[in-house]
Amino acid sequence: MPTYRIVYGDDQQVVRETYDDVELVREDGWVVLFRGGDAILRAREEHVQSVEEVTA
């Protein structure tokens, strides 16, 4: 499974995180990261500033 670097937030707070071994799904204005059957991050598309797949 891939690794993603994601920057999300608004003018008040910005979060930069790296998630290993996740599946990224974009659906109905949401960006959702799954690990197995669990959603570990769900953010509205308008709050996501960047998504980058990290290659080894």
Secondary structure, DSSP 8 states (H G I E B T S, - for coil): --EEEEEEE-SS-EEEEEE-S-EEEEETTEEEEEETTEEEEEEEGGGEEEEEEE--
